[in-house]
Amino acid sequence: MTPIEKAKQQVEQAKARYQALLARQNAEERKLDTRRKVILGGLLMDAAGKDERFGRVIDELMKRITRDHDHKAFEGWQKPEPDKS
């Protein structure tokens, strides 16, 4: 293998390592974003069960759902209602 071929191979390997690191970073960012959404959703649903203002927020957010696939996720679901006692 000539020095140029060896250098080219090293460059290709470095590019592959870079792409793998970039993909791993993007996956971690997506995972963290999903976790944040789940936590915020849980907090919102819990708050709706304690305060009707948050229930109204859920109503407004539900009106913004435009995709049928997303609507199906909520079929049969009822938002938490505040305890009236």
Secondary structure, DSSP 4 states (H G I P E B T S, - for coil): --HHHHHHHHHHHHHHHHHHHHHHHHHHHHHHHHHHHHHHHHHHHHHHTT-HHHHHHHHHHHHT---HHHHHTTTT---------
